[in-house]
Amino acid sequence: MALSARSIWTVISLLTTLAALGLIPFLWDIPPFVQAQFPWRLLGLIEFAAITAVLSCRPKPILLGLGLALAAFSYVRWTAEAAEYLTQPVPYALIKRDLPDAPEYLPAGFDTSRITDFERKPDLSEWRDIRASDEVVADRSGEVTMRRAVFPIWRVMRGDEVVPYQGPVIHFQAQPGHYRIERVTIWQEWVGLLVSMASLLLLAVVFAADCTTWAPISFLRSRIFRWSRSAPKLP
């Protein structure tokens, strides 16, 4: 249906769909695109561009009917499967066995030789006997290891003093005293929060700009229509 709208959103829809399907040669081998890992992560952008393109025009009845039929089939199919899944207990043992975290999610410096070739599970037996706690009391000087993987959000404190540590599992040279792990907020989280707040503010401004057209569907459609009309048109 997005093809009915001759706008930049149609082009974006087509290009991102081809990219997600892996039909653009070598695209996912180009840095930094290789960091995306999974092409289907483009689905959010595809949906946004396609919906914007569709709402910017009046699609042909046959295309509209085909699109609605495909959407209805997906909803019926996956709603039934989700309902069946929700009636069953969560298979924690199965998830732990068959769906472990991917190796790239392990902390920096982790010895990848500990990862099995077939099941891709890390061997964590070295730290299995460490008591799980965010606090520890050292009664003498020496190395202390805590059962927490190194990640930027963790900070080790001794009183008001920040204690440097190494990885891949947090360990440090301790003096007698009480140590604790604190959760800190990193700059990426602040950036994400600011972007979310700015988006909410923009949405509030858009709605407040035209209170006379408050009906959600017609209002959004009119706004997207005006927005898409201002975008460059294809010849």
Buried (B, 14 or more C-beta within 10 A) or exposed (E): BBBBBBBBBBBBBBBBBBBBEEEEEEBBEEEEEEEEEEBEEBEEBBEBBBBBBBBBBEBEEEBBEEBEEEEEEEEEEEEEEEEEEEEEEEEEEEEEEEEBEEBEEBEEEBEEEBBEEEEEBBEEEEBEEBEEEBEBEBEEEEEBBBBBBBEEEBBBBBEEEEBEBEBBBBBBEBEEBEBBBEEEEEEEEEEEEEEEEEEEEEEEEEBEEEEEBEEEEEBBBBBBBEBBEEBEEEE
